[in-house]
Amino acid sequence: MKISRRRFIHSSAAVAAGFGGLQLLTQRTVNAATGQETSSFGYGELKSDPDGIVDLPAGFSYKIISRRGDKMDDGLLVPDLPDGMATFPCNDGLTLLVRNHELLPYQLGPFGKENKLLKEVPAQKFYDYGKGKTPGLGGTTTVVFDTKKQKVVRQFLSLTGTYRNCAGGLTPWNSWLTCEETVERIGRNDEHNYVSEKDHGYTFEVPATSNVNLVDPVPLKAMGRFNHEAVAVDPRTSIVYLTEDRHEGLFYRFIPNKPRQLGAGGNLQVLAILDHKSADTRNWDSDAEHFKVGDTHKIRWLDIDNVESPDDDLRIRGFFADAACFARGEGIWFGKNEIYFACTNGGTKKVRQIWRYRLSRYEGTKDETKSPATLELFIEPNDTKLLKAADNLTIARWGDLIACEDRTDDVVRLIGVTPHGQLYTLANNHLNTEFAGATFSPDGSTLFVNIQGKGHTLAINGPWKDNRSISTAS
């Protein structure tokens, strides 16, 4: 699977960002060949929503709990383009929901049109103030939610001044890692006429708190500067696993110097497959050997230097140092000693893969070579009727993956994937924009999800299954 540098770069550049669709090799289940559900999994046929917004199975309901432009408890407005999210337990049985907003300076942020509310926030609370004229409008909001009353208690801005906060991941110490999906540098953006005062492409930590407060925006630079997508954290070791949303992105691991203290620095590494140097896992090249669903490969981790990458070349340097490349790594979630992550453009038809990484019993130590971690292609579907353009992932209490479709055509879905690779539809939205940020409340009663292009955050309730194969979130 070794390919030349020239061919690698050429094939990556040739793939347009609009490719979508996760498609299945049908070895795992007969159901995948027909798209038919069985009574052994899923929730059955969806019922049409009379309001034309979200179809759900019988017995389920949704409520729009937050909309872009709503006034928040800090006097600011709910920003547009909600994306990745996570939940945390709060006092009095309440739920904390920390929510990303994938915004650039010219879009609709928390300060309203023409940033009329900008002076409500001190300049030092912004990561990038944009000279007071074009501040970064990405960041996070925090929602305090009562699952018993299905009601928002309060919501407020919790991080500001960043760019394109797409996804991220929760930590076991009750914080949210929010990631910038951009590598913009200091200077002027001529296309949209704004000025950056800082380099972008970093991860930031946001404590989960119900207090109305803005976190000091400190980039975790040792975790690398690249087109970040999402992260998952091992609760035992504090090791952080990171995806990169590029056509030739890598899969990263950050080993912190001090557990639970990511700001204290650490070591960034990239994944390589033991028996395939510079492996191209994308399955694009018809002339190369393909990775097959269900096959497992032993892996090793490689150190990488100059992680702030002023030339945006981490993935190129890593690949030619023997790291494996992936087709737009996106959603990721920590399960039972395993991690699932989605690759948007993976597969022979460039329409999606989901990979499973199984941790070494000695993960992150000098002894991990005695029992290496493994990488498996979990699914690569070949029928867009089953799943198309899956992005954010979460693991349900009963053990299934829940995948958000990221597309703007036709009906957009939430798709369930059983541990055996069977797929079923959990929800449809008719608003021609992606689902994003699916995450369950700590009590398991409520599934929160965003309809991004409309600026909606939804709470979905119903007869969720009993715990069948409980997986621990990151």
Order of alpha helices (4+ residues) and beta strands (2+ residues): alpha-alpha-beta-beta-beta-beta-beta-beta-beta-beta-beta-beta-beta-beta-beta-beta-beta-beta-beta-alpha-beta-beta-beta-beta-beta-beta-beta-beta-beta-beta-beta
